[in-house]
């Protein structure tokens, strides 16, 4: 018996390293789930269907750190084995036969599903990102096995529950609990499985093609709905037409969540994004959701519908999503915005190569900059080479041929070659395989296509400083003027303040010591529709003109800023640092600043509050306790920040 068990384990290990998709096709997974907020626990019952493709006696489904209970099914003679990371299913399987397995599970996930509490309400959300869904749901880490998922989710009736697909039914089950039933029509990779639970209101629109568009928001953010979701329908309609392939899912939902790990995640039919992008009409001018919105939407085709087989081809998802987001923004903001984005990414890619960090686009260890921005550049250069008509037809053919399937780079290139009628091997070697990004070729394309970019590149105060004062006076773009101010801030005159928001923001950023001759003009920056400008201008004015500090504090006392309260935190610290300004209870202000380090607040706000407390040397016992608490947060940026700050404060204390 012992020998048999050893052989069985060895076989399972060998299969796990092989491509399991060669042996089995997992067809569907139906789950009934409940979430216990007291124990941070997931409980579920699973019905799993799979088909045996080749002779094999064991298959597995990924399940990290779970407990199981198995149900007998007289139609199948199945033996289950849980090794802690996989649930193995063993039987005398027959080729081309479908099987069903039934079991219950319990999990207390340490990643991929997060229980967040804010203002006495729960916000629960998932982030599968590649292969982590199996930490909270028995599933398949291999992106090459696409499964049809259906969910029934039980939770308190006071909340909204979201998952992939169409909401089929909501029904009362017992006491104050409801059951939300979601159904998918088409299969997807397990990493795209998503769930979000919280207290939300909803706004709806319908695309030109009839797809329901659902925008969710916290009840207290009703005034932020329009600026947050601005241009959403326009971008959806544009991408459907530009891509030339109908949106492939039943509906499209977008849900902001508390302390999300990234900007957003393209879960099939359900994009989850950081509530840091929930902004008012002023915040929209500085930090809006438009690009992330378009990027995650483009993924519904590139990543969700057609999925890269491995990390080597990751650019087929991120590069495409980045490029089509650029195109969607071009439709909104115009050609100059589009080309400036490409210019910025070309410069960053060139810097990456100079630092020695550049890699081939086919290197699975490449940086996000490479996968996203170089990938987007490949598509723009390819479109330039083969022409709009051939490019769009090739993309349409590619999506049609590989829909609900997995691909490699060669699959896409072959579709372009088929339409173009010529080999693209030299293009592939230069733009995709070569380690260094072809920055000179990228600049040539930009300069051939955009006079605006030529003008921007011409304006260089380090090379032609004698002309820069004239450039600021006469017509060049706001981006070019901002570039001049960043290089030679002393050229700013009263006349420079008559420019647009971007130029005035550059003044607030780079003109820190304010000449008295510019004081009146500089004070007008406090009225700008930009929280970045207000924050910079408030500090610079407060520093430059001590005699007027009370005036500046009074004027900005009700400005909060973004979700990280950037202006409010600065205002508190400046108030505390202005002894003669007695309009407020300074102890109450300090307590407010300290309270923002508590775990109920978002990570960016907490880090800002910690920074200010460190700056004014006031990180007391409560502050240190909250800093220690931050070390166990799920957000790696906050954890890293807390550890470094704690170490720094410890050294200062010594």
C-alpha positions as CSV (number, residue, x, y, z in Angstrom):
1,X,0.0,0.0,0.0
2,X,2.8,2.4,0.9
3,X,4.6,1.7,-2.4
4,X,1.3,2.3,-4.3
5,X,0.9,5.7,-2.6
6,X,4.5,6.7,-3.5
7,X,4.0,5.8,-7.1
8,X,0.7,7.7,-7.2
9,X,2.3,10.8,-5.7
10,X,5.2,10.5,-8.2
11,X,2.7,10.3,-11.1
12,X,0.8,13.3,-9.9
13,X,4.0,15.3,-9.6
14,X,5.0,14.4,-13.2
15,X,1.6,15.4,-14.5
16,X,1.7,18.7,-12.7
17,X,4.8,19.6,-14.7
18,X,3.3,18.5,-18.0
19,X,0.6,20.4,-19.9
20,X,-2.5,19.1,-18.2
21,X,-4.5,20.6,-21.0
22,X,-3.2,17.7,-23.2
23,X,-5.0,15.2,-20.9
24,X,-8.2,16.9,-19.7
25,X,-10.5,19.8,-20.6
26,X,-12.3,21.3,-17.7
27,X,-15.7,22.3,-19.2
28,X,-17.6,24.1,-16.5
29,X,-17.5,25.0,-12.8
30,X,-20.7,25.8,-10.9
31,X,-20.2,27.2,-7.4
32,X,-22.4,28.3,-4.6
33,X,-20.4,30.6,-2.3
34,X,-20.7,32.3,1.0
35,X,-18.4,34.7,2.8
36,X,-17.9,34.9,6.6
37,X,-16.7,38.4,7.6
38,X,-16.1,37.3,11.2
39,X,-13.6,34.6,10.2
40,X,-12.6,36.0,6.8
41,X,-13.6,32.6,5.4
42,X,-15.0,31.4,2.1
43,X,-17.3,28.4,2.0
44,X,-18.5,26.8,-1.2
45,X,-20.0,23.9,-2.9
46,X,-18.6,23.0,-6.4
47,X,-20.0,21.0,-9.3
48,X,-17.1,20.4,-11.8
49,X,-17.4,18.9,-15.2
50,X,-14.4,17.8,-17.3
51,X,-13.6,15.7,-20.3
52,X,-10.7,13.3,-20.6
53,X,-8.7,13.8,-23.8
54,X,-5.9,11.3,-23.5
55,X,-5.3,8.2,-21.4
56,X,-4.6,9.3,-17.8
57,X,-5.7,8.1,-14.4
58,X,-5.3,11.4,-12.4
59,X,-6.1,15.1,-13.0
60,X,-6.0,18.0,-10.7
61,X,-7.6,21.4,-10.0
62,X,-5.6,24.0,-8.1
63,X,-6.7,24.7,-4.6
64,X,-4.3,26.5,-2.2
65,X,-4.6,25.7,1.6
66,X,-8.2,24.5,1.4
67,X,-10.2,22.0,3.4
68,X,-12.6,19.7,1.5
69,X,-15.6,17.5,1.9
70,X,-16.5,15.1,-0.9
71,X,-19.9,13.9,-2.1
72,X,-20.4,10.5,-3.5
73,X,-21.8,10.2,-7.1
74,X,-22.8,6.7,-8.1
75,X,-22.1,7.5,-11.8
76,X,-18.4,8.2,-11.2
77,X,-15.9,6.2,-9.2
78,X,-13.7,9.1,-8.1
79,X,-10.9,9.2,-5.5
80,X,-9.9,12.6,-4.2
81,X,-6.5,13.6,-2.7
82,X,-5.8,17.1,-1.3
83,X,-2.0,17.8,-1.2
84,X,-2.4,21.4,0.1
85,X,-2.0,23.1,-3.3
86,X,-3.9,20.9,-5.6
87,X,-7.0,18.7,-5.4
88,X,-6.3,15.5,-7.3
89,X,-9.0,13.4,-8.8
90,X,-8.2,9.8,-9.6
91,X,-10.2,7.2,-11.5
92,X,-10.2,4.7,-14.2
93,X,-10.9,7.5,-16.7
94,X,-12.0,6.7,-20.3
95,X,-10.8,8.8,-23.2
96,X,-13.5,11.2,-24.7
97,X,-15.8,10.7,-21.7
98,X,-17.1,13.6,-19.6
99,X,-17.1,13.3,-15.8
100,X,-18.6,15.3,-12.9
101,X,-17.1,15.9,-9.5
102,X,-19.0,17.3,-6.5
103,X,-17.4,18.7,-3.3
104,X,-17.5,21.4,-0.7
105,X,-14.6,23.5,0.4
106,X,-13.5,26.0,3.0
107,X,-10.7,28.6,2.5
108,X,-9.2,31.4,4.5
109,X,-7.3,33.1,1.7
110,X,-4.1,35.1,2.3
111,X,-4.2,36.5,-1.2
112,X,-6.5,37.1,-4.2
113,X,-9.6,37.7,-2.1
114,X,-9.6,40.6,0.4
115,X,-12.1,41.6,3.2
116,X,-11.9,45.3,3.7
117,X,-13.9,47.3,6.2
118,X,-14.5,51.0,5.9
119,X,-17.0,53.2,7.7
120,X,-18.5,50.0,9.3
121,X,-19.3,48.5,5.9
122,X,-17.6,45.6,4.1
123,X,-15.9,45.9,0.8
124,X,-14.9,42.4,-0.4
125,X,-13.1,41.9,-3.7
126,X,-10.9,39.6,-5.7
127,X,-7.8,40.0,-7.8
128,X,-6.7,36.8,-9.7
129,X,-3.9,38.4,-11.7
130,X,-2.4,35.5,-13.5
131,X,-2.8,32.5,-11.3
132,X,-4.1,33.4,-7.8
133,X,-7.8,32.7,-8.0
134,X,-7.0,29.2,-6.7
135,X,-6.3,30.8,-3.3
136,X,-10.1,31.4,-2.7
137,X,-11.8,29.2,-5.4
138,X,-10.8,25.7,-6.6
139,X,-9.9,26.5,-10.2
140,X,-7.2,26.1,-12.8
141,X,-4.0,28.3,-12.7
142,X,-3.2,27.4,-16.3
143,X,-4.5,30.2,-18.5
144,X,-4.8,27.7,-21.4
145,X,-7.8,25.9,-19.9
146,X,-10.9,28.1,-20.4
147,X,-13.9,27.2,-18.3
148,X,-17.6,28.2,-18.2
149,X,-18.2,29.6,-14.8
150,X,-21.5,30.1,-13.0
151,X,-21.9,31.4,-9.4
152,X,-24.5,31.6,-6.7
153,X,-23.3,34.0,-4.0
154,X,-25.0,34.4,-0.6
155,X,-24.5,37.6,1.4
156,X,-26.3,40.2,3.5
157,X,-29.3,41.8,1.7
158,X,-28.0,45.3,2.5
159,X,-25.1,44.8,0.0
160,X,-24.6,44.5,-3.8
161,X,-22.9,41.5,-5.1
162,X,-21.1,41.3,-8.5
163,X,-19.5,38.6,-10.5
164,X,-18.8,37.7,-14.2
165,X,-21.6,37.4,-16.6
166,X,-25.3,38.3,-16.4
167,X,-27.2,38.6,-13.2
168,X,-29.8,35.9,-13.7
169,X,-31.7,36.1,-10.4
170,X,-31.6,37.6,-6.9
171,X,-33.7,35.8,-4.3
172,X,-34.2,35.8,-0.5
173,X,-32.9,32.7,1.1
174,X,-33.1,33.0,4.9
175,X,-33.2,35.8,7.5
176,X,-31.5,38.9,6.0
177,X,-29.5,37.0,3.3
178,X,-30.0,37.0,-0.4
179,X,-28.6,34.8,-3.2
180,X,-27.2,36.4,-6.3
181,X,-27.0,34.1,-9.3
182,X,-24.6,35.0,-12.2
183,X,-24.3,33.0,-15.4
184,X,-21.7,33.1,-18.2
185,X,-22.4,32.0,-21.8
186,X,-18.8,31.6,-22.9
187,X,-15.6,30.2,-21.2
188,X,-12.7,32.1,-19.8
189,X,-9.4,31.6,-18.0
190,X,-9.7,31.2,-14.2
191,X,-7.6,34.3,-13.4
192,X,-10.4,36.4,-14.9
193,X,-13.0,35.1,-12.3
194,X,-14.1,38.1,-10.2
195,X,-16.2,38.9,-7.3
196,X,-17.0,42.2,-5.6
197,X,-19.3,42.9,-2.6
198,X,-20.1,46.3,-1.2
199,X,-22.7,49.1,-0.8
200,X,-23.2,50.7,-4.1
201,X,-25.6,52.7,-6.3
202,X,-25.7,52.2,-10.1
203,X,-25.9,54.3,-13.2
204,X,-26.7,52.6,-16.5
205,X,-26.2,53.3,-20.2
206,X,-26.6,51.2,-23.4
207,X,-24.0,51.0,-26.1
208,X,-24.9,51.5,-29.8
209,X,-24.8,47.7,-30.2
210,X,-27.2,47.2,-27.3
211,X,-24.7,46.1,-24.6
212,X,-25.8,47.1,-21.1
213,X,-23.2,49.3,-19.4
214,X,-23.3,49.4,-15.6
215,X,-21.4,52.0,-13.6
216,X,-21.3,51.5,-9.8
217,X,-20.4,54.0,-7.1
218,X,-20.5,54.5,-3.4
219,X,-23.7,56.2,-2.3
220,X,-21.8,59.1,-0.9
221,X,-20.1,59.7,-4.3
222,X,-23.1,60.6,-6.3
223,X,-21.5,63.9,-7.4
224,X,-18.5,62.1,-8.7
225,X,-20.3,59.7,-11.0
226,X,-20.1,61.8,-14.1
227,X,-16.5,62.9,-14.0
228,X,-15.4,59.4,-12.9
229,X,-17.1,57.6,-15.8
230,X,-16.9,60.4,-18.3
231,X,-16.6,59.2,-21.9
232,X,-17.3,55.6,-21.0
233,X,-20.0,55.0,-23.5
234,X,-18.1,56.9,-26.2
235,X,-15.1,54.7,-25.7
236,X,-17.1,51.5,-25.7
237,X,-18.8,52.5,-29.0
238,X,-15.4,53.6,-30.5
239,X,-13.6,50.4,-29.6
240,X,-16.3,48.2,-31.0
241,X,-16.1,50.1,-34.3
242,X,-12.3,50.4,-34.3
243,X,-11.6,46.8,-33.4
244,X,-14.2,45.6,-35.9
245,X,-15.3,42.7,-33.7
246,X,-18.4,42.9,-31.6
247,X,-18.0,43.0,-27.8
248,X,-17.9,39.3,-26.9
249,X,-19.7,39.2,-23.5
250,X,-23.3,39.7,-22.2
251,X,-22.8,43.0,-20.4
252,X,-20.1,45.3,-19.0
253,X,-19.9,46.3,-15.4
254,X,-17.4,48.6,-13.6
255,X,-16.9,48.6,-9.8
256,X,-14.5,50.8,-7.7
257,X,-13.2,49.1,-4.6
258,X,-11.2,50.1,-1.5
259,X,-7.4,49.8,-1.5
260,X,-7.2,47.8,-4.8
261,X,-3.8,46.5,-5.6
262,X,-3.5,48.0,-9.0
263,X,-5.2,50.7,-11.1
264,X,-7.7,48.2,-12.5
265,X,-8.3,44.6,-13.5
266,X,-10.0,43.4,-16.7
267,X,-12.1,40.5,-15.2
268,X,-14.4,39.2,-17.9
269,X,-17.4,41.5,-18.1
270,X,-16.5,43.0,-14.7
271,X,-13.7,45.5,-14.4
272,X,-12.7,46.2,-10.8
273,X,-10.7,49.4,-10.3
274,X,-9.2,51.5,-7.5
275,X,-11.5,54.0,-5.9
276,X,-8.5,56.4,-6.1
277,X,-9.9,57.1,-9.6
278,X,-13.3,58.2,-8.3
279,X,-12.9,61.9,-8.8
280,X,-14.9,65.1,-8.8
281,X,-14.9,67.6,-11.7
282,X,-11.7,69.3,-10.5
283,X,-9.9,66.1,-9.8
284,X,-10.7,64.9,-13.3
285,X,-8.3,67.6,-14.7
286,X,-5.4,66.0,-12.7
287,X,-6.0,62.3,-12.3
288,X,-8.9,60.7,-14.1
289,X,-10.1,57.2,-14.9
290,X,-10.2,57.7,-18.7
291,X,-7.0,55.8,-19.7
292,X,-7.5,53.0,-17.2
293,X,-11.1,52.7,-18.2
294,X,-10.2,52.3,-21.9
295,X,-7.3,50.0,-21.1
296,X,-9.4,47.5,-19.1
297,X,-12.2,47.7,-21.6
298,X,-9.8,46.8,-24.5
299,X,-8.7,43.8,-22.5
300,X,-12.2,42.4,-22.9
301,X,-11.0,41.5,-26.4
302,X,-7.3,41.3,-25.9
303,X,-6.7,39.0,-22.9
304,X,-10.2,37.9,-22.1
305,X,-11.5,36.8,-25.5
306,X,-8.0,35.9,-26.9
307,X,-5.5,35.0,-24.2
308,X,-1.7,34.6,-24.4
309,X,-0.5,31.1,-23.9
310,X,2.4,32.1,-21.6
311,X,4.3,35.0,-20.2
312,X,6.5,35.1,-23.2
313,X,3.5,36.5,-25.2
314,X,2.1,38.7,-22.4
315,X,2.4,41.8,-24.7
316,X,-0.4,40.4,-26.8
317,X,-2.6,41.4,-23.9
318,X,-1.0,44.5,-22.3
319,X,0.4,46.0,-25.5
320,X,-2.9,45.7,-27.3
321,X,-4.8,47.1,-24.3
322,X,-2.4,50.0,-24.1
323,X,-2.5,50.8,-27.8
324,X,-6.3,50.7,-28.1
325,X,-6.6,52.8,-24.9
326,X,-4.4,55.4,-26.7
327,X,-6.7,55.2,-29.7
328,X,-9.7,55.7,-27.6
329,X,-8.1,58.7,-25.9
330,X,-7.2,60.0,-29.4
331,X,-10.9,59.9,-30.3
332,X,-11.7,62.0,-27.2
333,X,-8.7,64.4,-26.8
334,X,-7.3,64.5,-30.4
335,X,-4.1,63.7,-32.3
336,X,-1.7,65.8,-30.3
337,X,-2.6,63.9,-27.1
338,X,-2.1,60.6,-28.8
339,X,1.3,61.5,-30.2
340,X,2.4,63.0,-27.0
341,X,1.6,59.8,-25.1
342,X,3.7,57.8,-27.7
343,X,6.5,60.3,-27.3
344,X,6.5,60.0,-23.6
345,X,6.7,56.2,-23.8
346,X,9.4,56.2,-26.4
347,X,11.5,58.4,-24.1
348,X,10.9,56.1,-21.1
349,X,11.8,53.0,-23.1
350,X,15.0,54.7,-24.3
351,X,15.9,55.5,-20.7
352,X,15.2,51.9,-19.7
353,X,17.7,50.7,-22.3
354,X,20.3,53.2,-21.2
355,X,20.0,51.9,-17.6
356,X,20.6,48.4,-18.8
357,X,17.1,47.2,-18.0
358,X,15.8,46.8,-21.5
359,X,14.7,43.4,-22.7
360,X,13.1,41.7,-25.7
361,X,9.4,41.9,-25.9
362,X,9.3,38.1,-25.8
363,X,11.2,37.9,-22.5
364,X,8.7,36.7,-19.8
365,X,10.7,38.6,-17.2
366,X,10.3,42.0,-19.0
367,X,9.1,45.1,-17.1
368,X,5.6,46.5,-17.3
369,X,7.0,49.3,-19.3
370,X,8.2,46.9,-22.0
371,X,5.0,44.8,-22.1
372,X,2.7,47.8,-22.1
373,X,4.4,50.6,-23.9
374,X,6.8,48.8,-26.2
375,X,3.9,46.5,-27.0
376,X,1.8,49.5,-27.9
377,X,4.6,50.9,-30.0
378,X,4.9,47.6,-31.9
379,X,1.3,47.9,-33.0
380,X,1.6,51.6,-34.0
381,X,4.8,50.9,-36.0
382,X,3.1,47.8,-37.6
383,X,0.0,49.8,-38.5
384,X,2.3,52.5,-40.0
385,X,4.1,49.8,-42.1
386,X,1.1,47.8,-43.4
387,X,-1.5,50.6,-43.5
388,X,-4.8,51.1,-41.7
389,X,-6.9,48.8,-43.8
390,X,-4.6,45.8,-43.7
391,X,-4.0,46.3,-40.0
392,X,-7.7,46.5,-39.0
393,X,-8.6,43.5,-41.2
394,X,-5.7,41.4,-39.7
395,X,-6.9,42.3,-36.1
396,X,-10.4,41.3,-37.0
397,X,-9.3,38.0,-38.5
398,X,-7.1,37.3,-35.5
399,X,-9.9,37.7,-33.1
400,X,-12.3,35.7,-35.2
401,X,-9.9,32.8,-35.6
402,X,-8.7,32.6,-32.0
403,X,-11.8,33.7,-30.0
404,X,-12.1,31.9,-26.7
405,X,-8.7,30.4,-27.3
406,X,-5.0,31.0,-26.6
407,X,-2.3,32.4,-28.8
408,X,1.3,33.1,-29.4
409,X,3.0,36.1,-31.0
410,X,3.5,34.2,-34.3
411,X,-0.3,33.6,-34.5
412,X,-0.9,37.4,-34.7
413,X,2.0,38.1,-37.0
414,X,0.8,35.4,-39.4
415,X,-2.6,37.0,-39.7
416,X,-1.0,40.4,-40.5
417,X,1.3,38.7,-43.1
418,X,-1.7,37.0,-44.7
419,X,-3.5,40.3,-45.3
420,X,-0.3,42.3,-46.0
421,X,1.0,39.8,-48.5
422,X,4.6,40.0,-47.4
423,X,7.0,38.7,-44.8
424,X,7.3,40.7,-41.6
425,X,10.4,38.8,-40.3
426,X,12.7,41.9,-40.4
427,X,10.0,43.9,-38.6
428,X,9.6,41.2,-35.9
429,X,13.4,41.1,-35.4
430,X,13.7,44.8,-34.9
431,X,10.6,45.7,-32.9
432,X,9.8,42.5,-31.0
433,X,12.8,40.2,-30.7
434,X,15.6,42.7,-30.4
435,X,16.6,43.5,-26.9
436,X,16.9,47.3,-27.4
437,X,13.9,49.3,-28.2
438,X,14.3,50.9,-31.6
439,X,14.0,54.4,-30.3
440,X,15.4,56.2,-33.4
441,X,12.8,54.4,-35.6
442,X,10.1,55.5,-33.1
443,X,11.2,59.1,-33.2
444,X,11.3,59.0,-37.1
445,X,7.7,57.8,-37.1
446,X,6.5,60.5,-34.7
447,X,8.3,63.3,-36.6
448,X,6.8,62.1,-39.9
449,X,3.3,61.9,-38.5
450,X,3.1,64.9,-36.2
451,X,4.1,68.6,-36.6
452,X,3.1,69.0,-33.0
453,X,5.8,66.6,-31.9
454,X,8.4,68.3,-34.1
455,X,7.6,71.6,-32.4
456,X,7.8,70.1,-29.0
457,X,11.2,68.5,-29.8
458,X,12.5,71.8,-31.2
459,X,11.8,73.6,-27.9
460,X,14.9,72.8,-25.9
461,X,16.2,75.5,-23.6
462,X,19.3,73.6,-22.7
463,X,20.4,73.7,-26.4
464,X,18.8,76.9,-27.5
465,X,18.2,78.9,-24.4
466,X,18.2,82.3,-26.1
467,X,14.9,81.5,-27.9
468,X,13.0,80.1,-24.9
469,X,11.8,83.5,-23.6
470,X,10.3,84.1,-27.1
471,X,8.7,80.6,-27.1
472,X,6.9,81.4,-23.9
473,X,5.5,84.6,-25.3
474,X,4.4,83.3,-28.7
475,X,2.4,80.3,-29.9
476,X,3.8,76.9,-29.0
477,X,1.8,74.2,-27.4
478,X,1.0,74.1,-23.6
479,X,3.2,71.0,-23.3
480,X,6.1,72.9,-25.0
481,X,5.6,75.8,-22.6
482,X,5.5,73.5,-19.6
483,X,8.8,72.0,-20.8
484,X,10.4,75.4,-21.0
485,X,9.2,76.3,-17.5
486,X,10.6,73.0,-16.2
487,X,14.0,73.8,-17.7
488,X,14.2,77.5,-17.0
489,X,11.6,78.6,-14.4
490,X,13.1,82.1,-14.1
491,X,11.7,82.9,-17.5
492,X,8.1,83.0,-16.1
493,X,6.6,86.5,-16.3
494,X,3.2,87.9,-15.4
495,X,2.2,87.2,-19.0
496,X,2.9,83.5,-18.7
497,X,0.0,83.1,-16.2
498,X,-2.4,83.9,-19.0
499,X,-1.9,80.3,-20.4
500,X,-3.9,77.2,-19.9
501,X,-4.2,74.7,-17.0
502,X,-1.1,72.7,-17.9
503,X,1.2,75.8,-18.1
504,X,-0.1,77.2,-14.8
505,X,0.4,73.8,-13.2
506,X,4.0,73.8,-14.4
507,X,4.4,77.3,-12.8
508,X,3.2,75.9,-9.5
509,X,5.5,73.0,-9.7
510,X,8.8,74.7,-10.8
511,X,8.5,78.3,-9.6
512,X,9.0,77.6,-5.9
513,X,10.7,80.9,-4.7
514,X,8.1,83.5,-5.8
515,X,9.4,86.9,-6.8
516,X,7.3,89.7,-5.3
517,X,6.6,91.0,-8.8
518,X,4.7,87.7,-9.5
519,X,2.9,87.5,-6.1
520,X,-0.5,88.7,-7.3
521,X,-0.5,86.5,-10.4
522,X,0.8,83.5,-8.4
523,X,-2.1,83.8,-5.9
524,X,-4.6,83.2,-8.7
525,X,-3.3,79.7,-8.9
526,X,-5.2,78.9,-5.7
527,X,-8.4,79.3,-7.8
528,X,-7.4,76.8,-10.5
529,X,-9.5,73.7,-11.2
530,X,-6.6,71.5,-10.3
531,X,-5.8,70.0,-6.9
532,X,-2.2,69.5,-7.9
533,X,-1.8,73.2,-8.7
534,X,-3.6,74.3,-5.5
535,X,-1.4,72.0,-3.4
536,X,1.8,73.3,-4.9
537,X,0.7,76.9,-4.9
538,X,-0.4,76.8,-1.3
539,X,2.9,75.6,-0.1
540,X,5.0,77.9,-2.2
541,X,3.0,81.0,-1.3
542,X,3.0,80.0,2.4
543,X,6.8,79.6,2.3
544,X,7.5,82.8,0.2
545,X,5.3,85.2,2.0
546,X,5.1,84.5,5.8
547,X,3.2,87.7,6.4
548,X,0.2,86.4,4.4
549,X,0.0,82.9,5.7
550,X,-3.3,83.5,7.5
551,X,-4.8,84.7,4.2
552,X,-3.7,81.6,2.3
553,X,-4.9,79.2,5.0
554,X,-8.3,80.9,5.2
555,X,-8.8,80.8,1.4
556,X,-8.0,77.0,1.2
557,X,-9.5,75.8,4.5
558,X,-12.3,73.9,2.7
559,X,-10.3,72.3,0.0
560,X,-9.8,68.5,0.4
561,X,-8.3,67.3,-2.9
562,X,-8.2,63.7,-4.1
563,X,-9.1,60.6,-2.2
564,X,-5.7,60.8,-0.5
565,X,-6.7,64.3,0.8
566,X,-3.5,65.8,-0.6
567,X,-4.6,69.5,-0.1
568,X,-6.3,68.9,3.3
569,X,-3.2,67.2,4.8
570,X,-0.9,70.0,3.6
571,X,-3.3,72.6,5.0
572,X,-3.4,70.9,8.4
573,X,0.4,70.8,8.6
574,X,0.8,74.4,7.5
575,X,-1.8,75.4,10.0
576,X,0.0,73.6,12.8
577,X,3.2,75.3,11.7
578,X,1.6,78.8,11.8
579,X,1.6,79.6,15.6
580,X,-0.1,83.0,15.3
581,X,-3.0,81.6,13.2
582,X,-5.5,80.7,15.9
583,X,-8.7,80.2,13.8
584,X,-8.7,76.5,14.6
585,X,-8.2,74.1,17.5
586,X,-4.7,72.9,16.8
587,X,-5.0,69.8,18.9
588,X,-8.1,68.8,17.0
589,X,-6.2,69.3,13.8
590,X,-3.3,67.1,14.9
591,X,-5.8,64.4,16.0
592,X,-7.3,64.6,12.5
593,X,-3.9,64.2,10.9
594,X,-3.1,61.3,13.2
595,X,-6.5,59.6,12.5
596,X,-5.7,59.3,8.8
597,X,-3.0,56.7,9.6
598,X,-5.7,54.3,10.9
599,X,-6.4,51.1,8.9
600,X,-9.9,52.2,7.9
601,X,-8.4,54.7,5.4
602,X,-6.9,54.0,2.0
603,X,-3.2,53.2,1.6
604,X,-2.3,56.5,-0.2
605,X,-3.9,58.6,2.5
606,X,-2.2,56.7,5.2
607,X,1.2,57.0,3.6
608,X,0.7,60.8,3.1
609,X,-0.3,61.2,6.8
610,X,2.7,59.2,8.0
611,X,5.0,61.3,5.9
612,X,3.7,64.5,7.3
613,X,3.9,63.2,10.9
614,X,7.5,62.2,10.3
615,X,8.2,65.7,8.8
616,X,6.9,67.5,11.8
617,X,8.6,65.0,14.1
618,X,5.2,64.0,15.7
619,X,4.9,60.2,15.1
620,X,3.7,59.4,18.6
621,X,2.8,56.0,20.1
622,X,-0.5,55.9,18.3
623,X,1.2,56.7,15.0
624,X,3.8,54.0,15.6
625,X,1.1,51.5,16.4
626,X,-0.6,52.2,13.2
627,X,2.7,52.0,11.4
628,X,3.2,48.6,12.8
629,X,-0.3,47.6,11.7
630,X,0.5,48.8,8.2
631,X,3.3,46.2,7.9
632,X,0.7,43.5,7.6
633,X,-1.5,45.2,5.0
634,X,-2.2,43.5,1.7
635,X,-0.9,46.4,-0.4
636,X,2.8,45.8,-1.0
637,X,3.5,49.5,-1.4
638,X,2.1,50.3,2.0
639,X,4.0,47.4,3.6
640,X,7.3,48.5,2.0
641,X,6.7,52.1,3.0
642,X,5.8,51.1,6.6
643,X,8.9,48.9,7.1
644,X,11.3,51.6,5.7
645,X,9.7,54.4,7.7
646,X,9.7,52.3,10.9
647,X,13.4,51.6,10.4
648,X,14.2,55.2,9.7
649,X,12.3,56.4,12.8
650,X,14.0,53.8,14.9
651,X,17.4,55.0,13.8
652,X,16.4,58.6,14.5
653,X,15.3,57.7,17.9
654,X,18.6,56.0,18.6
